[in-house]
């Protein structure tokens, strides 16, 4: 009888902190990587309008809290056409080009938020983000990924940013076909990192907004087909179910970081032996 000698390779522990839906919370973002080997951010850095506190965000800064109250009321009631018309009237009264005014406000937030990212950070976009501006603010140590893979601690992480098209018309929405192509390009990974969840009713329903957000059928199909260890996402701020298993995959909404200020923790041990 023979025995296999114990490995001399020491086991190492990798700890990754994951955040999503930062929405302007630079203070807690600056501490989100403490004790971790890396930070992952799943998007929505910008705070355009805080549905819990209508005095915060780009919209009330431009138009005041009373108008923010009204736009939230209309959107919550799913009266999107009226909300669009109301917003258009407000923007008509703004001095200067709408796109330029909005970009100036976004740039101010990005400067503060990207400066708060620890090293290393791996980030992808949310549906309210403006990807064209990110290269100007991503410092060395911040890696932006979309439809791409990276290895962290011996595990392969795949990233897909943005959201799917909705009546809300947020800045970075894609067609279902475009989104599916990016998911397909990842192939098999250990951890799928996206801004939006797979299209499962319990994962896409927001209990406070009382509506179904858009999830991805292509993402759900990829989970079933490629069986990653984890599917990590955000987007739905108050999900009916924050976590569930689909086959071999643990699907986790990592939380609404803007309100909790706490990252979700992923930790594993490996010996580095293949």
N, C-alpha and C positions, 0 to 999 in steps of 0.2 A: 504494500500500500504506500502510495506516495502522497505527499502534501504539497500544495502550492505555497511558496514563500510569500509572506506579506509584502506588500508594496512598500518601497522606501520613499515613494513620492508623497509628500505631505498633502493632506486635503486643504483646499483653500475655500473660503467663503466669499461669495460675491453678493453685494447688497445694492439694489437699485431702488431709487425712489421715483414714483410716477405721479404726475399731476396733470390735470386737464381743467379747462374752463377757468383760467386764471382771472380773467376779466378785471384787470387793473390792480390786482393785489400784489404789488411789488414788494411790500414789506415782508410778507410771509414767504414770498418766492425767494428772497435773498437767503432764507434759512432752510429752504426745502431740501437742500442737498446735504445737510449736516449729518455725518455718520454714514454716508453712502459712497459707493464707488463711482456712481454716475446718477445723473438726474435725467428722466425722460419727461418731456412735455408734449401733450397731445393736443395742443392748440387752444384757440379762442383766448388770445392774450388781451385783446381789446375790450374795453368796457364802453359800449355805445349807449346802453340804457340798462340800469339795474331794476329788474322787475320787483325786487323786494324793497328797494329804497329809491324812489323815483327822483331823488335830488342828485343822484350820482350818475356820471357818464357824460359822453359827448353831447347827447341829445338835450338833456336839461341845461347843460352849460350854454348851449346855443339858444334854446327856446324857452327855458324856464320850467319849473317843476309842475305848474298847472297844465301846461301842454303835454308834459311827460305823462301825467295822470291820464289825460284823455287818450293818448296814443296807446297806452297799455290797456285801457278799458276796451278800446276798439279791437285790438289784436287778440285779447283774451276771449272776446266774444266772437272771434273768427270773422269779424267784419272787415276783411282785408281790403276790399275796394274802398271803403270809407276811410280806413287808416291811410291808404296810399294817397287819396285825395286831400286828406287833412295835412299829411306831411308835405305834399306838394305846395299847399298854400303857405305853410311856414317857411319852406325853403325859398319861395318867391320873394319873401321879405328880407332875405339875407343879402348883405352888401358884398358882392364879389361872386366869383364862380363857385358853384356848389362843390365840385370835385376838389378844387384847390383848398377851400375852407375845411372840408372833411379830411383831406390828406394832412393838412397842418396839425389838426387835432390828433390824428392817429400817430403821426411822427412823434409828437410830444410824449405819448404813452409808450411807444416802442423804445424810445431812447432810455426811459426809466426801467422798463421791463427787461430788455436785453442786458442792461448793465447789472441786473440782479441775478442773472443766470450764473450758477456755479460752473466750475470746470471739472469734468466734462459734462456737457449737456447735449442730449440728442432730442431734436424737436421736429414736429410736423405741424402743419397748419390746421386751424379750425375753420368753420364756415364763416365766421365774422372777421377773419384775418385778411390781410392784403399781402399775398406772397411776393409781389413785385418789390416791396419795400424791405423785405427781410435781409437780403444780401448787404444792405447798407448798415445794418445794426448788429448782425451776427458777428461776434468777436471770435478771435482764435479760441478754440476749446468748445465752441458751440457748433454742432454739426446739424444741418438742416436736411431732412430726408423726406422724400415723397415718391412712393413707388420704388423704394430702394431698401437694401438690407445692410445690416451692420452686425458685427460680432461683439458681444459684451460678455466677458467672463466665460468664454467657451460656448455660449448659446447664440443662436442666430435670431436677430430681431428684424422684423419687416415692418415698414412704415407706409401708411397711406393717409394723406391729409384731406381736408375739405369736407364738404357735405353735399347732399343731393338737392336738386332744385325743389323749391317750395314757394308758396305765395308770399313768404316773408322777404324773398329776394335779397338775402344776405350776400356779402361781397364775394365769397369763394364757394359757389355752388356749381356742381358738375352734373352733366347728364348721367343717367344710369350706365350708359355704355362707356363713357370715359372713366367712370369710377371702377367699373368691372374690369376694364383693361389694366388699370394700375394694380388691382388686387391680383389678377392673373399673373402679372409680371413678377410678383414676389416669389412664386413657387412655394416650396415647402420651407417653413420656418419653425423655430421653437416657440416664438412669441409674436403674435400679430398685434401691432400697435396702430390704432386708427382713432380718428376723432369721433366718428359716429358708431353706434352699435350695430350688430347684426339685426336683421329684421325679425325680431321675436316680440310679440305683443307685450310681454311682461318687462322687457328691457327698454322698449321705446316709449312707454306710456309715462307721462309726467303727472304725478298725483296732485301737484299744486296748480299747474297751468291747466290741468284737466283736459289734456289732449295727447294724441299720439304724435311723436316727432318722427322724422324720417330715419329709418334704418336701412341697411343695405342687404338685399337678397343675395347679391354676389358675394358679400362677406360671409353670410351664413352658409352658402354653398361651399365656399373655400374651407371654412371650419370643418364641415362634415367630410370634405374630400381629403384634406391634407392633415387634419388632426393635430394642430399645434398644441403645445402644453397649455398655453394661455392665449386668450383674446382680451386685450385691454383697450378701453375706450372711455369716453366721457359723454359730452353733448347734452344728455338728458339730466337736468339738474336735480330732480327729485323723482327717481325712477320707482316704479311699483316694486320691482325686484332689482337690487343692486348687483346680484351675483347669481349665476346658475351654471350648471354643467350641460354642455351639448356634446354627447358622446364622450370622447377622451379629453375634451377641452374645457378648462375652467374659464368662463366668460365673466369679466369683472368690470363694472363701472367704477373707475378709480376715485370718483367723487367730485363734487363741485368745489374746487379749491378756493374760489373767490370767497365762499362763506365759511368753509371749514379751516382753511389755512394749514391743512395737514396733508402730506403726501401719502399715497398708498405704497406699501413696502413689498418688494419681491426679493427673496433671498434664497440662495441655493449653494450647495457644497459640491466641489468637484476635485478630482485628483490630477486633472490635466493629462490623463492617460487615454487619449482617443475616445 
